[in-house]
Amino acid sequence: ATEAPGAIQSLNRFFNEVKSYTAAFHQDLLDETGKPVQESTGRLWIERPNKFRWNYDKPYKQQIVGDGGKIWIHDEELQQVTVREMGQALLDTPAVLLAGKGRLEDQFTIKNLGTQGKLEWVQLVPRKKESGFEEFRIGFEKGKIRQLDLVDGLGQTTRYTLRDGMENVKISPARFVFEPPPGVDVVGEP
Amino acid sequence: CASLPEPAPPGDPEALFAARRAELVALTVWELRGRVALRAPGEGWQAGLRWLHRDGAQALDLTGPFGGGYLRLTEDDGGARLTDSSRRVYEAADATMLLARTTGWQVPLDGLDHWVRGLPLPDVPARRELDAHGRLKRLVQRGWNIEYLAYAEFAGHELPSRLYISRELPAEPAAGPEDPRLEVRLAIQSWRLAARDS
């Protein structure tokens, strides 16, 4: 069988050749001992630069939308929409990482972690420490992005496993616009 | 045909509430995981919430939308310490003062650690309303208004799963920087309780 492309090669392909992407995700929150303590599922869409939508469906409904300039967070149960500028501090969040443009090396030190199980892994360590993340690890299967582990400053890991990923698909622009539902207050952050 | 009569509540709410209170007060080790939304005039935050409470110590984590650590607030008999996502550390005598000083949110954690379990603070005057099952429906205590919007069962205990907490306002709230309005909305997904550090 052809040799699976190395993780760095897959990373660069994802950032330079994949302009839009959508997939179903399963998110697991692992506590500092690695025990899964919470899980949720949903779907994500991204389009470079800095446009994304993460719709969480279960066990709660939440939408996180990047429209290129602002990030909107809507939690249906809490009936609140929080909006903030997609400022510098946010550049290190995974959503902006996946939908970002430009040279990753400017923001991260990148290291090939080699093969573990069926996946080829790469590690990205944010150069700036404000993001609250220690490191990102991305796992590729046959060159396609498959798993994302985000280790935060509290020792917790947020793990996304991706399914039915589709690259360079036509995504309706409305997907990256957030319309606050009637009656829900929108609150800005300083 | 006439609808079925609502099943008679299983007993007098006050008695049920007293029994519930005795049971919960004994469980001094608990951990909740959920989400919190804070709103003050012109400002608002949403975060993931994990709150661990043990005998004489507590740890409260607020995390960003993708799990990025926002801040960790810990308190024990030695005082309170807050670490933010840039690893800066702040300290104060107690957690409520420290949270207020570093974030500006005047959230009374020493009241909240009872209200969130569906319990009023002991020996503090309160106005309360019970539902038919002897659970708190609404509580007014220490200038705060707590509404219990939903309960759920967690390992044999019925505990609040959605709360709306707002500061009781004076007749006409002063607009501007002293505007005291603050609302906290909590959605709790999981509870774990134990009698003591088991």
Interface residues (C-beta under 8 A of the other chain):
Chain A: L29 V37 Q38 W54 P59 Y60 Q62 I64 I71 I73 D75 E77 L78 Q79 Q80 T82 D92 T93 P94 A95 K129 E130 S131 G132 F133 L150 D152 G153 L154 Q156 T157 T158 D185 V187 G188 E189 P190
Chain B: R33 R35 V36 A37 R39 G42 E43 G44 W45 Q46 D61 T63 G64 P65 F66 G67 G68 G69 Y70 R72 T83 S85 S86 R87 R162 R185 A187 Q189 S190
